Amino acid sequence: MKLLFDQNLSPRLVALLIDLFPGSAHVRDVGLASADDLVVWEHAKQGGFAIVSKDADFRQLSFLHGFPPKVVWLRVGNRATADIHTLVHAHGADFVAFDADPMAALLILTP
């Protein structure tokens, strides 16, 4: 599963999570740091990414447009990058199940 990390998350997460999610990227790395959500959505859709964000807007886009792309909504508030890294690692099995489920569009993670 390739993840596309939204601008509200640290670009360092790509390197920190490369063992679980090879091929992932941050919006900054693909020239979309200040792009509109719909542009990010389309990039993820075309590139085979799941969007990871703390922004509820992507959750709403998931409801409106369906998938792909799949969306991982991190309901974590303001947390350190290390905390987000730990949360994602702790839910590795959930990501695998989410990716494998052809009907799943939204995964919500909380601490």
N, C-alpha and C positions, 0 to 999 in steps of 0.2 A: 504494500500500500504506500503510495507516494502522498505526502502531505504538503500543502501549500499554507505556510504560516502567514497570517494577516499582519498588518502593520502594527497592531496593538500588542504583538508578541515579539520577543527578542529574536533577532536574526541568529543569535548563537544557538538557538534550539535545533537548527538544522544539523550542525556538527555534533551537538550533544546526543541527538537521537538517531544518528546515521546508522547505528547498529540495528535498530528496529525498523527504520523507515528509509532505506536507501532510495536515492533519487528525489528526495524531498527538496523543497526550496522555500525561501522567504520571498514575499512580494518585492522587497527591495532588490533581491538578486535577479529578478526577472523584469526589472524596470517598471514595476507597478506600485512603488511605495506610496504615491499620492493619487493613485487611480481610483475612480468611482467603483463602488461595490459591484456593479453589474459588469464592469470590465474585468475585475478580478474573478468574478463568477464564470465568465466566458472563458477566460484563460485556464481556469481549473478544469472546466468541462472539456475543453479541447485537448488539454495536456494530460488528462487522466489523473488529476489530483483530487484529493479530498481537502476541503478548506478547514483549517483550524483557526478559531477566532474566539475572543472574549466578547465580541460584538454581537448583540442580539439581531442586528440587521441581517446577518447571514442565515440565522434561524428563520426569520421571516421570508427571506428569498427561497429557502427550502420549502416552506409551506406554499408559497405562491407558484413556484416553477417546478417543483418536484426535483428529481435528480436524474442524471448526474448534473453537477458533482454532489457527492455526499458532503455533509457538514458535521464537524465536531465542534460543539459549543462548550467552551470552558467557562463554567460559572464559578469563577474563582476570585473576582474582584482584583484588587491590586496586590499581586503576589510577586515574589522574587522569581527570577528565571529558574533558580535551583528548585524552588517549590513546584513550578510547572513541570520541569523535567521529571521530578519524582512522581508527580501525579500521573503523567503520561506513561512512565515506565510501570507504575503500579497497575495500570489498566491495559497492559499489553494484550492480554487475552481478550478483553472487550473490543479492542481494535481489530483483532483477527476475526472475531465473530461478526463484527459490524461490516468489515470488508467482504466477508463471505456471504452475507445475507443479501440476496438480490432485491429484496423489498425494503431494506433499511435505508433511510435517507438522512437521519439525524441521530447523532450520539451526543448525549449530554453528560459531561463529567463535572463532578463537584468534589471538593476536598473531603 
